Amino acid sequence: MKAQVHPHFFENAQTVCVCGNKFTVSSTSETLHVELCHKCHPFYTGEQRFVDSASRIQKFEAKQQIATKYKVTKKQKIDEKSKKDESPKTLREMLMGLK
């Protein structure tokens, strides 16, 4: 086996949260910086707030707006096509439409 392949392990690594809370854990890094901890996480505090670090909510809302626009145009195309298809059909066209 090779010697010195494992990283250095810190028994008392300092963890610092954005809210200002500090606590110690064991880690391979001497200090850790986190966005949420047990003091400020909505699940543990019981607050109703959104934790959005990568602007995922705005991205989702933008996708929803695009989807609603697409649905409207799709419905318009279907309505236009159904208006065109109101003309009388031949027997062959009716049988081909059953498939």
PyMOL CGO cylinders between C-alpha atoms (Angstrom):
from pymol import cmd
from pymol.cgo import CYLINDER

trace = [
    CYLINDER, 0.00, 0.00, 0.00, 1.08, 3.55, -0.62, 0.3, 1, 1, 1, 1, 1, 1,
    CYLINDER, 1.08, 3.55, -0.62, 1.92, 5.73, 2.34, 0.3, 1, 1, 1, 1, 1, 1,
    CYLINDER, 1.92, 5.73, 2.34, 0.44, 9.21, 2.84, 0.3, 1, 1, 1, 1, 1, 1,
    CYLINDER, 0.44, 9.21, 2.84, -2.55, 8.78, 0.49, 0.3, 1, 1, 1, 1, 1, 1,
    CYLINDER, -2.55, 8.78, 0.49, -5.22, 9.90, 2.93, 0.3, 1, 1, 1, 1, 1, 1,
    CYLINDER, -5.22, 9.90, 2.93, -5.92, 13.62, 3.48, 0.3, 1, 1, 1, 1, 1, 1,
    CYLINDER, -5.92, 13.62, 3.48, -5.23, 15.28, 6.82, 0.3, 1, 1, 1, 1, 1, 1,
    CYLINDER, -5.23, 15.28, 6.82, -8.25, 14.96, 9.13, 0.3, 1, 1, 1, 1, 1, 1,
    CYLINDER, -8.25, 14.96, 9.13, -9.27, 17.80, 11.47, 0.3, 1, 1, 1, 1, 1, 1,
    CYLINDER, -9.27, 17.80, 11.47, -11.20, 16.71, 14.56, 0.3, 1, 1, 1, 1, 1, 1,
    CYLINDER, -11.20, 16.71, 14.56, -12.34, 20.24, 15.43, 0.3, 1, 1, 1, 1, 1, 1,
    CYLINDER, -12.34, 20.24, 15.43, -13.07, 21.88, 12.08, 0.3, 1, 1, 1, 1, 1, 1,
    CYLINDER, -13.07, 21.88, 12.08, -14.90, 25.22, 12.36, 0.3, 1, 1, 1, 1, 1, 1,
    CYLINDER, -14.90, 25.22, 12.36, -18.16, 25.52, 10.39, 0.3, 1, 1, 1, 1, 1, 1,
    CYLINDER, -18.16, 25.52, 10.39, -19.51, 29.03, 9.73, 0.3, 1, 1, 1, 1, 1, 1,
    CYLINDER, -19.51, 29.03, 9.73, -23.04, 29.68, 8.47, 0.3, 1, 1, 1, 1, 1, 1,
    CYLINDER, -23.04, 29.68, 8.47, -24.24, 32.77, 6.60, 0.3, 1, 1, 1, 1, 1, 1,
    CYLINDER, -24.24, 32.77, 6.60, -26.56, 33.58, 9.51, 0.3, 1, 1, 1, 1, 1, 1,
    CYLINDER, -26.56, 33.58, 9.51, -23.53, 33.87, 11.81, 0.3, 1, 1, 1, 1, 1, 1,
    CYLINDER, -23.53, 33.87, 11.81, -23.88, 30.55, 13.63, 0.3, 1, 1, 1, 1, 1, 1,
    CYLINDER, -23.88, 30.55, 13.63, -20.60, 28.71, 14.29, 0.3, 1, 1, 1, 1, 1, 1,
    CYLINDER, -20.60, 28.71, 14.29, -20.11, 25.09, 15.34, 0.3, 1, 1, 1, 1, 1, 1,
    CYLINDER, -20.11, 25.09, 15.34, -17.43, 22.42, 15.19, 0.3, 1, 1, 1, 1, 1, 1,
    CYLINDER, -17.43, 22.42, 15.19, -17.46, 19.21, 13.17, 0.3, 1, 1, 1, 1, 1, 1,
    CYLINDER, -17.46, 19.21, 13.17, -14.88, 16.72, 11.92, 0.3, 1, 1, 1, 1, 1, 1,
    CYLINDER, -14.88, 16.72, 11.92, -13.71, 17.30, 8.36, 0.3, 1, 1, 1, 1, 1, 1,
    CYLINDER, -13.71, 17.30, 8.36, -10.77, 17.22, 5.98, 0.3, 1, 1, 1, 1, 1, 1,
    CYLINDER, -10.77, 17.22, 5.98, -10.99, 21.03, 5.69, 0.3, 1, 1, 1, 1, 1, 1,
    CYLINDER, -10.99, 21.03, 5.69, -10.02, 23.27, 8.57, 0.3, 1, 1, 1, 1, 1, 1,
    CYLINDER, -10.02, 23.27, 8.57, -12.94, 25.69, 8.01, 0.3, 1, 1, 1, 1, 1, 1,
    CYLINDER, -12.94, 25.69, 8.01, -16.24, 25.20, 6.21, 0.3, 1, 1, 1, 1, 1, 1,
    CYLINDER, -16.24, 25.20, 6.21, -18.65, 27.90, 5.00, 0.3, 1, 1, 1, 1, 1, 1,
    CYLINDER, -18.65, 27.90, 5.00, -22.29, 26.88, 4.54, 0.3, 1, 1, 1, 1, 1, 1,
    CYLINDER, -22.29, 26.88, 4.54, -25.46, 28.70, 3.44, 0.3, 1, 1, 1, 1, 1, 1,
    CYLINDER, -25.46, 28.70, 3.44, -27.90, 26.96, 5.80, 0.3, 1, 1, 1, 1, 1, 1,
    CYLINDER, -27.90, 26.96, 5.80, -27.62, 25.41, 9.23, 0.3, 1, 1, 1, 1, 1, 1,
    CYLINDER, -27.62, 25.41, 9.23, -29.99, 24.04, 11.86, 0.3, 1, 1, 1, 1, 1, 1,
    CYLINDER, -29.99, 24.04, 11.86, -30.52, 27.56, 13.26, 0.3, 1, 1, 1, 1, 1, 1,
    CYLINDER, -30.52, 27.56, 13.26, -31.71, 29.19, 10.02, 0.3, 1, 1, 1, 1, 1, 1,
    CYLINDER, -31.71, 29.19, 10.02, -33.13, 26.33, 7.88, 0.3, 1, 1, 1, 1, 1, 1,
    CYLINDER, -33.13, 26.33, 7.88, -36.91, 26.77, 7.25, 0.3, 1, 1, 1, 1, 1, 1,
    CYLINDER, -36.91, 26.77, 7.25, -37.65, 23.14, 8.15, 0.3, 1, 1, 1, 1, 1, 1,
    CYLINDER, -37.65, 23.14, 8.15, -36.21, 23.48, 11.64, 0.3, 1, 1, 1, 1, 1, 1,
    CYLINDER, -36.21, 23.48, 11.64, -37.39, 27.04, 12.32, 0.3, 1, 1, 1, 1, 1, 1,
    CYLINDER, -37.39, 27.04, 12.32, -40.96, 26.49, 11.08, 0.3, 1, 1, 1, 1, 1, 1,
    CYLINDER, -40.96, 26.49, 11.08, -40.90, 29.62, 8.92, 0.3, 1, 1, 1, 1, 1, 1,
    CYLINDER, -40.90, 29.62, 8.92, -42.44, 29.78, 5.46, 0.3, 1, 1, 1, 1, 1, 1,
    CYLINDER, -42.44, 29.78, 5.46, -39.71, 31.19, 3.27, 0.3, 1, 1, 1, 1, 1, 1,
    CYLINDER, -39.71, 31.19, 3.27, -37.99, 30.14, 0.08, 0.3, 1, 1, 1, 1, 1, 1,
    CYLINDER, -37.99, 30.14, 0.08, -34.31, 29.30, 0.05, 0.3, 1, 1, 1, 1, 1, 1,
    CYLINDER, -34.31, 29.30, 0.05, -33.26, 30.12, -3.50, 0.3, 1, 1, 1, 1, 1, 1,
    CYLINDER, -33.26, 30.12, -3.50, -29.51, 30.27, -3.92, 0.3, 1, 1, 1, 1, 1, 1,
    CYLINDER, -29.51, 30.27, -3.92, -29.36, 29.64, -7.67, 0.3, 1, 1, 1, 1, 1, 1,
    CYLINDER, -29.36, 29.64, -7.67, -32.43, 31.66, -8.75, 0.3, 1, 1, 1, 1, 1, 1,
    CYLINDER, -32.43, 31.66, -8.75, -34.31, 28.43, -9.47, 0.3, 1, 1, 1, 1, 1, 1,
    CYLINDER, -34.31, 28.43, -9.47, -37.67, 29.99, -8.69, 0.3, 1, 1, 1, 1, 1, 1,
    CYLINDER, -37.67, 29.99, -8.69, -37.24, 32.68, -11.35, 0.3, 1, 1, 1, 1, 1, 1,
    CYLINDER, -37.24, 32.68, -11.35, -36.09, 30.08, -13.88, 0.3, 1, 1, 1, 1, 1, 1,
    CYLINDER, -36.09, 30.08, -13.88, -39.14, 27.93, -13.13, 0.3, 1, 1, 1, 1, 1, 1,
    CYLINDER, -39.14, 27.93, -13.13, -41.52, 30.88, -13.46, 0.3, 1, 1, 1, 1, 1, 1,
    CYLINDER, -41.52, 30.88, -13.46, -39.94, 31.84, -16.80, 0.3, 1, 1, 1, 1, 1, 1,
    CYLINDER, -39.94, 31.84, -16.80, -40.44, 28.28, -18.06, 0.3, 1, 1, 1, 1, 1, 1,
    CYLINDER, -40.44, 28.28, -18.06, -44.07, 28.38, -16.95, 0.3, 1, 1, 1, 1, 1, 1,
    CYLINDER, -44.07, 28.38, -16.95, -44.68, 31.62, -18.87, 0.3, 1, 1, 1, 1, 1, 1,
    CYLINDER, -44.68, 31.62, -18.87, -43.15, 30.15, -22.02, 0.3, 1, 1, 1, 1, 1, 1,
    CYLINDER, -43.15, 30.15, -22.02, -45.26, 27.01, -21.59, 0.3, 1, 1, 1, 1, 1, 1,
    CYLINDER, -45.26, 27.01, -21.59, -48.51, 29.01, -21.30, 0.3, 1, 1, 1, 1, 1, 1,
    CYLINDER, -48.51, 29.01, -21.30, -47.64, 30.95, -24.47, 0.3, 1, 1, 1, 1, 1, 1,
    CYLINDER, -47.64, 30.95, -24.47, -46.93, 27.67, -26.24, 0.3, 1, 1, 1, 1, 1, 1,
    CYLINDER, -46.93, 27.67, -26.24, -50.25, 26.20, -25.09, 0.3, 1, 1, 1, 1, 1, 1,
    CYLINDER, -50.25, 26.20, -25.09, -52.16, 29.20, -26.45, 0.3, 1, 1, 1, 1, 1, 1,
    CYLINDER, -52.16, 29.20, -26.45, -50.48, 29.01, -29.87, 0.3, 1, 1, 1, 1, 1, 1,
    CYLINDER, -50.48, 29.01, -29.87, -50.95, 25.23, -29.97, 0.3, 1, 1, 1, 1, 1, 1,
    CYLINDER, -50.95, 25.23, -29.97, -54.67, 25.62, -29.23, 0.3, 1, 1, 1, 1, 1, 1,
    CYLINDER, -54.67, 25.62, -29.23, -55.00, 28.25, -31.96, 0.3, 1, 1, 1, 1, 1, 1,
    CYLINDER, -55.00, 28.25, -31.96, -53.32, 25.95, -34.49, 0.3, 1, 1, 1, 1, 1, 1,
    CYLINDER, -53.32, 25.95, -34.49, -55.64, 23.08, -33.54, 0.3, 1, 1, 1, 1, 1, 1,
    CYLINDER, -55.64, 23.08, -33.54, -58.70, 25.33, -33.88, 0.3, 1, 1, 1, 1, 1, 1,
    CYLINDER, -58.70, 25.33, -33.88, -57.55, 26.53, -37.32, 0.3, 1, 1, 1, 1, 1, 1,
    CYLINDER, -57.55, 26.53, -37.32, -56.94, 22.98, -38.44, 0.3, 1, 1, 1, 1, 1, 1,
    CYLINDER, -56.94, 22.98, -38.44, -60.36, 21.85, -37.25, 0.3, 1, 1, 1, 1, 1, 1,
    CYLINDER, -60.36, 21.85, -37.25, -61.99, 24.70, -39.19, 0.3, 1, 1, 1, 1, 1, 1,
    CYLINDER, -61.99, 24.70, -39.19, -60.18, 23.59, -42.35, 0.3, 1, 1, 1, 1, 1, 1,
    CYLINDER, -60.18, 23.59, -42.35, -61.29, 19.97, -41.84, 0.3, 1, 1, 1, 1, 1, 1,
    CYLINDER, -61.29, 19.97, -41.84, -65.00, 20.83, -41.83, 0.3, 1, 1, 1, 1, 1, 1,
    CYLINDER, -65.00, 20.83, -41.83, -65.23, 20.25, -45.57, 0.3, 1, 1, 1, 1, 1, 1,
    CYLINDER, -65.23, 20.25, -45.57, -66.81, 16.96, -46.70, 0.3, 1, 1, 1, 1, 1, 1,
    CYLINDER, -66.81, 16.96, -46.70, -64.39, 14.06, -46.88, 0.3, 1, 1, 1, 1, 1, 1,
    CYLINDER, -64.39, 14.06, -46.88, -64.16, 11.15, -49.21, 0.3, 1, 1, 1, 1, 1, 1,
    CYLINDER, -64.16, 11.15, -49.21, -64.58, 7.60, -47.95, 0.3, 1, 1, 1, 1, 1, 1,
    CYLINDER, -64.58, 7.60, -47.95, -60.84, 7.04, -48.27, 0.3, 1, 1, 1, 1, 1, 1,
    CYLINDER, -60.84, 7.04, -48.27, -60.03, 10.11, -46.11, 0.3, 1, 1, 1, 1, 1, 1,
    CYLINDER, -60.03, 10.11, -46.11, -62.49, 8.99, -43.43, 0.3, 1, 1, 1, 1, 1, 1,
    CYLINDER, -62.49, 8.99, -43.43, -60.97, 5.48, -43.32, 0.3, 1, 1, 1, 1, 1, 1,
    CYLINDER, -60.97, 5.48, -43.32, -57.41, 6.87, -43.18, 0.3, 1, 1, 1, 1, 1, 1,
    CYLINDER, -57.41, 6.87, -43.18, -58.39, 9.09, -40.25, 0.3, 1, 1, 1, 1, 1, 1,
    CYLINDER, -58.39, 9.09, -40.25, -59.43, 6.08, -38.14, 0.3, 1, 1, 1, 1, 1, 1,
    CYLINDER, -59.43, 6.08, -38.14, -55.86, 4.79, -37.82, 0.3, 1, 1, 1, 1, 1, 1,
]
cmd.load_cgo(trace, "trace")
